[in-house]
Amino acid sequence: MNAHAMIERFDLDVVSAQLGAEGYAVLPGCFSPHEARALARLLDEPLDEPRDAPLDAPHVPVSSAWADTGSGQPCYFGEDLPPLLHAWREALYRWLVPVANRWHALAGLEPRFPAELDAFLDANRRAGQHRPQSHLSRLREGDRLALHRHDEGEHVFPFQVVALLCAPQRDFTGGEFVMVEQRPRMQSRPMVVPLALGDAAIVATAQRPVEGTHGYYRVKLKHAISRVRGGERTGLELLFHDAP
């Protein structure tokens, strides 16, 4: 589906309200089943580059263990995203910028985000953020992804996108996408984000502004994928900022 046509299906005011209330907003059917499974198949494409390939390689696999974050098979894209994801990323960034700037204003943060993704990525590079973070992941029975967040660097966009590229209960069981919110002096709040084949969710990258009795304060969020009980779960994480 054309990225702009996809976005026009959704009401930004509704999405913004859901993000403000929960830290996430589900966008059903962003990818058709055919598109979702085509993206998932990129994990099986042979690579000409070695594991330490340059960042502009189409996609670069890393070790089967994700350091301290869990287990499974991640595959990081370089500078050149597949055309579908490139158009989708640019359009979503442009759509979300007003909400991102509102969140930064409420949280008392600077600077404001430019209107176009290319300008934002130029600022990333000037700040030494050169490492793309968008990736596909494959989790098989027993694999999981531990709680984490992508907040390294001076320029961190407050939203990222996750998508499910396979069908729950048919291709896999378990493997729920989970967010945990940590508020000061309160118990952590877990949230399971419901995703079906081709669904995407906009999620808070690391924190969100919450209104309290003395104005707005920031609460921290992390996300994870619970242990896969059977089958194979394939997903996408699409980020708008690069890491140092």
C-alpha positions in Angstrom: 0.0 0.0 0.0 1.2 3.5 -0.8 2.6 5.1 2.4 0.5 8.3 2.1 -2.6 6.3 1.4 -2.0 4.2 4.4 -1.5 7.1 6.7 -4.7 8.9 5.5 -6.7 5.9 6.8 -5.9 7.0 10.4 -6.9 10.1 12.4 -3.8 11.8 13.8 -5.8 13.3 16.7 -7.0 9.9 17.7 -3.5 8.4 17.4 -2.0 11.3 19.4 -4.6 10.8 22.2 -3.9 7.1 22.4 -0.1 7.8 22.5 -0.7 10.3 25.3 -2.9 7.9 27.3 -1.0 4.6 26.9 2.3 5.3 25.2 1.3 3.3 22.1 -1.2 3.4 19.3 -2.0 0.4 17.0 -2.4 1.0 13.3 -4.2 -2.1 12.0 -3.4 -3.5 8.5 -0.5 -1.2 7.7 1.0 -3.9 5.6 -1.0 -6.3 3.5 -0.4 -10.0 4.3 1.6 -10.2 1.1 3.8 -7.2 2.0 4.3 -8.5 5.5 5.5 -11.9 4.4 7.7 -10.4 1.7 9.5 -8.3 4.3 9.8 -11.4 6.6 11.5 -13.3 3.7 14.4 -10.8 3.7 15.7 -12.7 6.6 16.3 -15.7 4.3 18.1 -13.8 1.5 21.8 -14.7 1.1 24.2 -11.9 1.9 27.3 -11.1 -0.1 28.8 -9.0 2.7 30.5 -10.5 5.7 29.1 -10.0 9.2 31.2 -6.9 9.7 29.9 -5.4 6.5 29.7 -1.6 6.2 26.5 0.2 7.4 25.3 0.9 3.9 24.9 -2.9 3.2 21.3 -3.8 2.4 21.0 -5.7 5.7 23.6 -7.0 8.1 23.0 -10.0 10.4 24.5 -10.0 13.9 25.1 -12.8 16.4 22.2 -15.0 17.3 22.4 -13.7 20.9 21.5 -10.0 21.4 24.0 -9.4 24.2 21.9 -8.6 27.2 18.6 -8.2 25.4 17.5 -11.7 24.7 18.0 -14.3 22.0 16.9 -14.8 18.4 18.0 -13.7 15.0 18.1 -9.9 14.4 18.9 -8.5 11.0 19.8 -4.8 10.9 19.2 -2.7 7.8 21.9 -0.2 6.7 21.4 3.2 5.2 19.4 1.7 2.3 16.0 0.5 3.6 13.8 -1.6 1.2 11.7 0.9 -0.9 8.5 0.1 0.9 10.1 0.8 4.3 11.9 3.9 3.1 8.7 5.6 1.9 6.8 4.4 5.0 9.5 5.8 7.3 9.6 9.2 5.7 5.8 9.6 5.6 5.4 8.5 9.2 8.1 10.8 10.4 6.5 13.8 8.7 3.0 12.8 10.1 4.3 12.4 13.6 6.5 15.5 13.9 3.8 17.7 15.3 3.1 15.2 18.1 6.8 14.7 18.8 7.3 18.5 19.1 4.3 18.7 21.4 5.7 16.0 23.6 9.1 17.7 23.8 7.4 21.0 24.7 5.4 19.4 27.5 8.4 17.7 28.9 10.5 20.9 28.7 13.0 19.4 26.2 14.9 20.9 23.3 15.5 21.0 20.4 12.4 20.8 18.3 12.3 18.3 15.4 12.6 19.5 11.8 9.7 18.8 9.4 11.6 16.3 7.2 13.4 13.2 8.1 16.5 14.0 6.0 17.1 17.2 8.0 16.7 15.2 11.2 19.2 12.6 10.1 21.6 15.3 9.1 21.5 16.5 12.7 22.1 12.9 13.8 25.2 12.7 11.7 26.6 16.0 13.0 26.1 14.7 16.5 28.0 11.5 15.7 25.0 9.3 15.4 25.8 7.1 12.3 24.5 3.7 13.2 21.1 2.7 11.8 18.9 0.8 14.2 15.9 -0.4 12.1 15.9 -4.2 11.9 13.9 -7.4 11.4 13.9 -10.1 14.0 13.1 -13.8 14.0 12.3 -15.5 17.3 11.8 -19.3 17.5 10.5 -21.5 20.3 12.2 -20.5 23.6 13.5 -17.1 22.2 12.5 -13.8 23.7 13.6 -10.2 23.7 14.3 -8.6 27.1 13.2 -5.2 28.2 15.1 -2.4 26.4 14.8 1.0 24.8 16.6 2.9 22.0 17.6 6.2 23.6 21.2 6.5 22.9 22.5 9.8 21.5 21.8 13.5 21.6 18.9 13.3 19.1 16.3 10.7 20.0 12.9 10.8 18.2 10.2 10.1 20.9 8.4 7.5 18.7 9.4 4.3 16.9 7.3 1.7 15.0 7.0 -2.0 15.5 5.1 -4.4 13.2 4.2 -8.0 13.2 5.1 -9.9 9.9 3.5 -13.2 10.7 0.2 -14.5 12.1 -0.2 -15.2 15.8 -1.7 -18.5 16.7 -1.0 -19.8 13.2 2.7 -19.1 12.8 3.6 -18.9 16.4 2.3 -18.8 20.0 3.5 -16.6 22.8 5.7 -13.8 21.7 3.5 -11.0 22.8 4.8 -7.4 22.4 5.0 -6.0 25.9 5.7 -2.4 27.2 6.5 -1.5 30.8 6.0 2.0 32.1 7.9 3.2 35.2 6.4 6.1 37.1 8.2 7.7 40.1 7.1 6.2 43.5 4.6 3.8 41.7 4.6 0.2 40.7 5.7 -0.5 37.1 2.7 -0.8 34.7 2.9 -3.7 32.1 1.0 -3.4 28.8 0.5 -6.0 26.1 0.2 -4.4 22.7 -2.2 -6.5 20.5 -0.8 -7.1 17.0 -2.1 -9.2 14.1 -0.4 -10.1 10.8 0.5 -6.8 9.1 -0.4 -4.6 12.1 2.0 -1.9 13.2 2.1 0.1 16.4 3.6 3.5 17.1 5.2 3.3 20.5 7.1 5.7 22.8 10.8 5.2 22.3 11.9 5.8 25.9 9.6 8.2 27.8 6.4 10.2 27.6 5.0 13.3 29.3 2.3 12.7 31.9 0.3 15.4 33.6 0.6 15.5 37.4 -0.6 17.9 40.1 2.4 20.2 39.5 2.5 20.1 35.7 4.0 17.5 33.4 6.7 15.0 34.3 8.4 12.3 32.3 7.8 8.6 32.8 10.2 6.0 31.4 9.1 3.1 29.1 10.8 -0.1 27.9 9.6 -2.7 25.6 10.1 -6.5 25.1 8.8 -9.6 23.4 7.7 -12.4 25.7 9.1 -15.9 25.2 7.9 -17.7 22.1 6.1 -20.9 23.1 6.0 -22.5 19.6 6.6 -21.7 16.0 8.4 -18.7 14.6 7.7 -15.0 15.2 9.0 -12.5 12.7 8.8 -8.7 13.4 10.0 -5.3 12.5 11.4 -2.4 14.5 11.6 0.8 12.5 13.4 3.7 14.2 13.7 7.3 13.0 17.0 8.2 14.7 20.4 6.6 14.5 22.6 5.6 17.4 26.1 6.8 18.2 
